[in-house]
């Protein structure tokens, strides 16, 4: 664990000056790499309640246009049609209007080495601002009808079916004066996409549910942050059984949607 922390911090610190020399002034490059005790996506574990290594890189033009990528390992046993990795491609436009910042873009979720019908796209709109020491963000993401989000069934009558999905959320963060601690909270609501896709793909496994997060981040070094949060959903144990076996091996019968403490360490530049 200590070796991993030092490696992440050293890599981020070394990459920053090299990139600064190579990227034209009209562009800025930012990124991060980290380790989490459980990869939770909208409250539901994508790593079978296990650890995950994650990282991302974003290139932003001074006009507000940006492109980026983000990746993480998954459960490691062949979910999402045989993929053990998620790779997201992201593009959008971000602009400020007085105290408000609008961010419009698209995320394309990819599962390399998985089946053809697992990948899907999801446009989003975010609105953020600050009020005193508090940073606020509200967002909506809408995944239009597509095969990856159709109901799962082996019957010929449901093949080719498509579904859509909507997700709305709000985030809040506040730095604690005189400390390196930032308190954070998240609340999201998802509806649509009532079943798993043809290869276990889904952005909302049970159709309608709430997810939440409360936690803290602590800056231990200029580019190194450790975090702790309690993450969960209102999905019942009975409903969570519907997610199996696409999202979990059910090693101990524990729900991958119930509340749980999640720890992280992130190096950024």
N, C-alpha and C positions, 0 to 999 in steps of 0.2 A: 504493500500500500504506500509506504513512504517513497519507494523507488518510483512508483507511478506518479505521485504528486510532484516530485522533483523533475521528472521527465516532462510533464505537461508544462510546468512553469518555465523550464529552460527552453522548450520548443517555442512557446509563445513569445518569449523575450527575444530569442534569436531571430525569429521570423519577421518581427516588426521592422527593424532597420533595413533588412534586405529588401522587403517589399516596398518600403518607402522610397528606396533609391530607384526601383524599377518602374513604379507606377507613375504615369503622367500626373501633373498637378491637378488636373480637372477631376481626377478620380481619387477615392479613398477606399482603402481595404481594411476590413475588420473581420475578426474571427474569434473562435473559442474552441477549446477541447476540454472534455470533462469526463468524470466518472460518476455514475449515479447508482444507488443501491437498488433501484427499481425503476424501469422506464414506464412511466405512467403517461398515457395519451388520453386526455379528457377524462381522467380519473380511473381508467382501466389499464391494468398492467399489460404491456406488450412483450415483456421479457420473462413471463412466468414467475413473477415476483423475485427475479434474480437481477444481478448487477448488469450494467450496460455501459459501454464506452461510446461516447457521442462527440460529434464535432461539426462545425460549420464554418463557412467562409462567405462573405458578402462584399461585392464590389459596387460602389455607389458613385454616380456621376454628379457633378455639381448642379445639374438641372433638376435632380431629384429622382431620376431613374436609377434602378438598382437591379442586380441579379445576384443570386446566391444559391448555395447548396447546403444541405444538412443531412447527416447520416447517423444511424444507430444500429447496433446489433439487436436482433429480436430474441425469441425464446431459445433459438439454437437447435431446434429439433424438426424444422420443416413446416412451420405455419405459413400462411399466406401462399398456398400453392407450391410450397417447397422452398421458399426464400428464407434465409436466415439474417437478412439485412433489409433495412428500410433506407432508401435514398430519396430525398426530396429535392426537387428543382423549384426555385422560387424567383419570381420576377414581379416588379411593380413600380409604382411612382409615389413619392412621398413629398408633401409640401406643407409649409406652415402658413397659417392665416392668423396673424396676431398671436394670441395665446394658444390657439388650436392647431393641431397637426393632423392632416388627413393622409392616410396610407391606403392605397388601392392596389391589389395585386392578385396573383394566382399561385397556388401551390400545386405542383404535380407530384403525387405520391407514387414512388416506384419501389418494386420489390424484386431486385435482380435475381435471376435464376429461378424465379417463380413462374407460375402459369401466366398466359397472356392476358387473362381477364382479371388480374389483380390490380393493375395500375389505374389510377383515377385522378381527375383534376377537381380543384376546389377554389373558386374565386373568393376574395375576402375584401372587407372594408373595415378600417380601424380609425377611431377618432380618439386623440389623446390630448391632455392638457395637464397643467400643474396648478394647484391651489395651495399657496403657502408651501409647507414642507411635503405636501402629498402629491404624488403623481397618479393620475387617473387614466384609464384606457377602457374604451368600450368597443366591441367588435362584433361583426356578423360574418359568417362564412357559409356560402351556399354551394353545395355540390349538386349540379344538375343531374338528371337521369342518365345513368350509364351502367353498362353490364357489370362492372365490378361491385356495384351496390345493389344488385338484384337479390331477390329472395333465393336462398339456397334450397335446392331440391333436386333429386335424381330423376324425377318424373319428366317425361317429354313435354308435359303441358306447361312447365314453368321455365324451361330453357329459353334463353334470350330475353328474359324479363329484366327490366331496368327499374331503378328506384332513385329518388333524390334524397337530400338530407340538408337540414338547416341547423346551424349552431350559433348561438349568441352567448356572449360572455362579457364580464367586466373584471378588471384588475385594479388593484390599488397598492401603492408602496409608499413608505415613509421612512426616511432616515431618522434614527434616534440621535438628537443633538449631543455632541461631545463623545460619540462612540462610533465605531466602524460598523455598527449594526443597522440593517434595513429590515423593517417589518413588511410583510407582503401578504396579500390575500387575493383569492380568485373565486369566482362563481360562474358556472356555465350551465346552459340548458340546451339539450339536443333533441330534435324530433325528426321523424321521417325514417327512411331506410329500415323498415321493420324487421328485416332478417339479415343473416350473414350472406354475403355474396357467393357466387358459384365456387370460389376457392377460399372461403373464410375471410374475405375482405369486408371491412365495415368501419364506418366512422362513428356509428352509434349502435352498438350491439343489440340493444333491446328496444329500439324505436324511440322512446321518450325517457329521459332521465336527467337528473341534476348531478353535476360534479363540483367539487369544492377543494380549496387548498388554503391553509394558513401556515405561515412559517416565517423564518428569518434568514437573511444572508449576512455573512460577516466577512469583511475585506481584511484578510490577514496579511496581504502584501499588495502593492499597487496593481498587480495584474492577476492576483490569486484570491478566489472567493470560496468559502465553504458555506454550505446551506443545510438547513433542516426544515422539513415541512410535514404536516399531516395532510394526506391526500386521500380522497375517497369519493363515493357516489351514493345515491339513494337506491341503487339496484339491490334488490333483496337476494338472499342466498338462493332461493328457488329460481329467480330470474337469471342469476349468474351461472347456474348450471347449463343454461342455454348456450353459453359461450364456449363450452367444451365440445370437442377437444381442439377447436381451431386456435384458441389463444393460450392453452395451457395443457400440461400433461397431468394435471390434478395429482401431483405427487403426494400431497398430504390432505387433499380435500378442501383446502382453504380457498376462499373466494378471491378472484383476482380483481374484484370491483369494490371490495370492502375497504374501510378506512385503514390507513397504515402510515407509519412514519417513513419518510424517504430522505436519505442523506445524499449530498452531492459535493463535489469539489471541481472547480472550473478555473482554467487558466485562459486569459483573454488578451487580445492585443488590438 
